[in-house]
Amino acid sequence: MKRVYLLIACISLFYFTGISQTKSVNIDNFWVTYSYRAQPINPMDPAFFYYFPVVNATSVVKNNVSVEEIEDAMFIRGQKRTQNPDEVSMELILTLGNIIVVSSEVSERKEESKGKDGKITTSYYYKVNVQYNFESSGLIKWKGKDLLRIPINSRSNNLVFTSREYSSRKEAADFWNNNRDVHLSNLYRNLSLEAANTISQTATTKYGFRGITGERVLLKTINEKKHNENTDLRAAVQALKDIFQATTPNDPPNRDKIDPLIRYFKSIPERFTEPDGKADPRLRYVAYYNLARIYLFLLDDPETAIKYADLITANGQDVKDGAKLRKEAEELIASFEKSGVKTRFFDPELKFNTEQ
């Protein structure tokens, strides 16, 4: 790796003039993964705030699942939970009703198999299907006022609990009848935690800063062994891939590793200047494309990304990509302006304390 960065640094310093050994180059797509912290869809003012979970549950629910466990499953990523009512800006209120069993029945499945002697064997399998409903809903309040209602489970929507298959009808029926209380207790816990997760995911997407991992990003490289830039360019894109894959939502990418790559990609349009043909314009396109990706996805600098998106358009090679990159950059600018948080790499705990 050190050798790669040294090579790139040397290239960017000397800016030697490349002499094409072929009149064309093949452009390859190069997919990489990276991680970042997503901006909220509907950021609040202030963008960072304290929240508190509230569970309104019937006594039957409370007998089957711990309220504290449900509260612990209610969260807003990137925001801070508090026990101090004077600090609370947002409340996550979850209301949980009782399970109402509508019906239970045993269903039968017939299966026929043919043996080596040609004889047909018929087998029957049974399972119990229990229809029930469970009413739950969420409410998000902002500074005491209703902000968003979240319907989760309606009493009019029947849910189904299904057992595994048994070899007799009686076994299937007994599975439910003899263990009804245990099954209901498990359903209460699972349904309550699922409802808590629904309100949490909704609140996080709309008002929080969730960490995104394993997102795919497209880079560009070439695959043309007869071209003298092939080895250096492929090495640079591989080094860029390593930087992307090392990203985390909490930490900004290493600028010391990025800068030599920026210098290298910037050198390509300066060295390969032929306006026509299939080699130089394609090399410039690859350079501009990767520079736009660097500024957009690693450096949180959409304004500079637009500059390189426009250069793709002016270059005349795959001009639609220029428009797509410009649109992505403009959307990020709008997102930054909306939240006031102009980065996608930060530790919420540290950022929160700084902003408060």
HELIX and SHEET records of a PDB file:
HELIX    1   1 LYS A    2  PHE A   14  1                                  13    
HELIX    2   2 SER A   59  ASN A   64  1                                   6    
HELIX    3   3 VAL A   67  ASP A   72  1                                   6    
HELIX    4   4 ARG A  169  ASN A  177  1                                   9    
HELIX    5   5 ARG A  180  TYR A  207  1                                  28    
HELIX    6   6 ASN A  230  GLN A  245  1                                  16    
HELIX    7   7 ARG A  255  ARG A  271  1                                  17    
HELIX    8   8 ASP A  280  ARG A  293  1                                  14    
HELIX    9   9 ILE A  294  LEU A  298  3                                   5    
HELIX   10  10 PRO A  302  ASN A  315  1                                  14    
HELIX   11  11 VAL A  319  SER A  339  1                                  21    
HELIX   12  12 PRO A  348  GLU A  355  1                                   8    
SHEET    1   A 2 ILE A  27  ARG A  37  0                                        
SHEET    2   A 2 GLY A 211  ILE A 222 -1                                        
SHEET    1   B 5 LYS A  80  ARG A  81  0                                        
SHEET    2   B 5 TYR A  50  ALA A  57  1                                        
SHEET    3   B 5 VAL A  88  LYS A 114  1                                        
SHEET    4   B 5 ILE A 120  TRP A 142 -1                                        
SHEET    5   B 5 LYS A 145  ASN A 153 -1                                        
SHEET    1   C 5 LYS A  80  ARG A  81  0                                        
SHEET    2   C 5 TYR A  50  ALA A  57  1                                        
SHEET    3   C 5 VAL A  88  LYS A 114  1                                        
SHEET    4   C 5 ILE A 120  TRP A 142 -1                                        
SHEET    5   C 5 LEU A 159  THR A 162 -1                                        
END                                                                             
